[in-house]
Amino acid sequence: MIESTDPSHLLSWLTLSPLLGVLAILLTPKEKHDVIKTLAATFTGIPLALAIWMYVRFEQGKAGYQFFDDFAWVESFNIRYTLGIDGLSAPLIFLTCLLLFFAVFSSWGVQKGVKGYFMLLLLLEVGINGVFASLDFFLFYVYWELMLLPMYFLIGIWGGSRREYAAIKFFLYTLAGSVLILIALIAMYLHSGGATGERTFSLIELAARGQSGAFEQGPPLLGLSFKHWLFLFLFIGFAIKIPVFPFHTWLPDAHVEAPTAISVILAGILLKLGGYGIMRLNMNVLPSVLWEDGATTVWATGLALLGLVNCVYGAFVAMAQTDFKKLVAYSSVAHMGFVLLGMAALNKTGLAGANLEMFNHGTSSAMLFLLVGVIYDRAHHREIAKFGGLAGQMPMYSGIAFLGIFTSLGLPGLAGFWGEALALIGCYEQFPKITVLSTIGLIVTAAFFLVTIRKVFFGPAQEKHASFPDLSLREWTCLAPFGALCILLGVAPFLLTKWMQPSIDLLVSLFSKS
Amino acid sequence: MNWDLYQGDLARMWPEIILSVTALLALVSDLLLRGRDVRITGWVTTIGVLFTLFWLCRDFGDADGSRLFGIMVHDRFAMFFKLLIALGLLAVTLLSMHFRGFQRDGIGEYYSILVIAAVGGFFLVSTDHLLLLFLALETLSISSYVLAGFLKRDVRSSEAAIKYLVYGVLSSGAMLYGFSLLYGFAGSLELPRIAEVIRAHLQPGEGGLTPGGRGIAIAVILALAGFGYKVAVFPFHFWAPDVYEGAPTPVTTFLAVVSKAASFGMILRFFGAVPQGADGSATLAAVLAALAACSMTFGNLAAMLQDNAKRLLAYSSIAHSGYLLAGIAAWVAPAPGAAGSGAALLDLGLTGGQAAAFYLAAYVIMNLGAFAVVIYLSNRFGTESIGGWAGLGWKAPVASAALVVFLLSLTGIPPTVGFVGKWALLQPIWAKGLHWLAVVFVLNAVVSLFYYFRMAKSLLLAGEEEALASPRAHSFAPELATLLVALAAATLGLGVSFRWLSDLVLGLTV
């Protein structure tokens, strides 16, 4: 299946180069904060540069995987170190590199345990990029779990007042999901060879065998067939990461307690890992669970219903928040609902919407968390009710905040619109009633964001906020690129879609009417 | 005795001979040095153990499954476990040299007894004759009772020794009764001969056990009680927390790591004699699976309530015994799908026995590491209480970082050897159709995360302002540091590249 490996090992360099940064920082004395921060910026800059180069070299018309890297790892179990990307993973890798690079700048003010902080940040980048790039399930799982530890410490050491609780809750929830993925991993491996054939962890091979029915025959349990169990275990594992209701309760705690840069990474990328996993494993390896005899199954309906719950419930809960950061956190739950709806549609429009939403939510939620961080640095609280009239006091801040908020609520012409619109259009073809109901979420999202704008930026100005300085240069550097992306991808979404489209077409071909 | 006949056999027992000589040298060196530097005795022991390790590695390839003196087996399985025991002994010796509680007087005979216990372990994993098995087990056990009570002035240490002794004698009695029943049925004490008799009594398809089969079942259950006690499996675990807490920490390490590895070697050897696929094996597997599930669940739940690091690790080791027993349950279980239930018959890449051996290697490395950190931290900060370590991790960054690696491994998170071990264990468990056990297993791993990371939380997450305890003088002995870093490197290294370890284990005939 692997046509030719990439002689430049671009993906290996991209995923593993931050490890060199970890090593470099380890050898730096801990008092030299500036050296450490510069090293962190360098070693997140290198993957970003490589990601841009990857974007240039990426063959956009090609549906299959590109940039292969392949080595034998543990022969006795046929575990391989295989990397490769397609239109689904490439944009997310780009997003990861971009966010991590700017996360370093937005963490420039960190004072406590600087050395540890940036080492963990770099380690986190290895894990995230590794998940997106791996084409071997075992490797995928190793990278998937590699993310947990840095995240635990980043929230737990540098977080807010309830950081210890939030950190262990995040760790426990995600691990609970991961171990179910581990069982699915082992079960898939054991059954991948049939009675006699060679077993494999290769995601390409597993997809090919899964699509031709290799997992139809496993042992049924408690009235549910083997493939449904596999699907369920994988889905719960990924759903916790997304997070899908009712597995979402770790999210508000983790997002709120985490320091700004870490909230940005959590909302911007970590949530996307779940959506990516569902497309890469659930849909690609076990398509017959969602689609049988030319029609959607009850499982696809279930996926859409969960999407509906996320949209509406997330939006209503966000509306009830008084803490600005919690509001943004719950708005992520609502946005992830659109991703689920788009995926449940199982057609080109819906999946394009889901993928666009994942990327664009990455930029818009990153902006929103950065914006909350900016105001928190000045006011030292995040109570929406205690703000007011900021538009007059901090005009530049308010301007860019409007951009972020309007992108997030899906204003046409900005990036957020395309994902939501396409996901809903796609979903309407399959589940018209669910789609119509989920627009309630859309309206409520618009409502709470507009109310927030009114309360925070307009109305009577607070005296004690008059002395707040407007955006600093460092804050501008962090916010401007995301703002630019929100406008650019709102005007020209095809910059992304032409990257993704061949891969989406290939995935959708598993769910054709014939 | 015909010397010529046994000369070849004796030449294959160099590791045992070297280790026995080491025990004597340790005793002599203590006699000569009485009242002076006890560390020299420690170094004598270390050199002896290193020599043993060297010899084991040298002879590893020669182990061809031949019998020695008619009562021992010279196979790779035995060599593998001897390597684990010697490795554990080496670490325990180094830790003992730096344990504050020992740095007073007259502990020279300590090293000698420690080595004798390990010699017992060597014989335990290489015999398939029930008489020698019992003798070896008692050599290990009686030495352990003495070691547990070595801090003569500490009441808790004495209490630990008495508790350990009373429980130990009781379970040895039960096991011996089981052995005598087996002897009665088989007319032999050799496991291969006993296996034949069991096979004859447990013919498949007869519908229920014969009277002889029932008798054998009772004998096996009685033996299981003795084994369960040695490895602290629920419900034979009651001694473990008190003994682990009361015994000097290096001895706790020895009990948790070396003694447990040797005992699991014995258990694997014993259950290897149970013919797989016969009627009785499904029942036995069900019993073992139930014990395993209870043990891991109980161990993990009880560990959540502990504040003393040694007690916490004691409950954690009960849980780990459960994981290992789950592998053994999968090993003796009959293959599913034979009756045409629609399930495809799976060819097992890795048997439950091999997976258990794999996990034991991981277990030895990561537990040695965890105990080494506990010894270091309690030397440094004067407390074994996890709450007492609050915020102190920043004062001992290397040890804390190493502890995090060991905790990750104990939980089973990649890229560590503990993850690979759990992954290996889950394969046969799932393949043999024990799906419920696999789910219980992984959910237990999630529970264990909570209490393992309480240590990391206390050390690193708690605010620095809470660091009230005044640390003692910083003394990170180079050999202790080397040990710690080597163990952490092994935990990570074997987690990333476990090719040679898996090849080694796949070569074992279990």
Boltz contact constraints between the chains, C-beta under 6 A:
constraints:
  - contact:
      token1: [A, 74]
      token2: [B, 499]
      max_distance: 6.0
  - contact:
      token1: [A, 76]
      token2: [B, 502]
      max_distance: 6.0
  - contact:
      token1: [A, 76]
      token2: [B, 503]
      max_distance: 6.0
  - contact:
      token1: [A, 76]
      token2: [B, 506]
      max_distance: 6.0
  - contact:
      token1: [A, 142]
      token2: [B, 414]
      max_distance: 6.0
  - contact:
      token1: [A, 142]
      token2: [B, 415]
      max_distance: 6.0
  - contact:
      token1: [A, 145]
      token2: [B, 413]
      max_distance: 6.0
  - contact:
      token1: [A, 145]
      token2: [B, 414]
      max_distance: 6.0
  - contact:
      token1: [A, 156]
      token2: [B, 461]
      max_distance: 6.0
  - contact:
      token1: [A, 157]
      token2: [B, 461]
      max_distance: 6.0
  - contact:
      token1: [A, 164]
      token2: [B, 457]
      max_distance: 6.0
  - contact:
      token1: [A, 164]
      token2: [B, 461]
      max_distance: 6.0
  - contact:
      token1: [A, 175]
      token2: [B, 446]
      max_distance: 6.0
  - contact:
      token1: [A, 175]
      token2: [B, 449]
      max_distance: 6.0
  - contact:
      token1: [A, 176]
      token2: [B, 446]
      max_distance: 6.0
  - contact:
      token1: [A, 179]
      token2: [B, 442]
      max_distance: 6.0
  - contact:
      token1: [A, 179]
      token2: [B, 445]
      max_distance: 6.0
  - contact:
      token1: [A, 179]
      token2: [B, 446]
      max_distance: 6.0
  - contact:
      token1: [A, 183]
      token2: [B, 438]
      max_distance: 6.0
  - contact:
      token1: [A, 183]
      token2: [B, 442]
      max_distance: 6.0
  - contact:
      token1: [A, 186]
      token2: [B, 426]
      max_distance: 6.0
  - contact:
      token1: [A, 186]
      token2: [B, 427]
      max_distance: 6.0
  - contact:
      token1: [A, 186]
      token2: [B, 430]
      max_distance: 6.0
  - contact:
      token1: [A, 187]
      token2: [B, 430]
      max_distance: 6.0
  - contact:
      token1: [A, 190]
      token2: [B, 346]
      max_distance: 6.0
  - contact:
      token1: [A, 190]
      token2: [B, 431]
      max_distance: 6.0
  - contact:
      token1: [A, 195]
      token2: [B, 344]
      max_distance: 6.0
  - contact:
      token1: [A, 217]
      token2: [B, 344]
      max_distance: 6.0
  - contact:
      token1: [A, 219]
      token2: [B, 343]
      max_distance: 6.0
  - contact:
      token1: [A, 221]
      token2: [B, 435]
      max_distance: 6.0
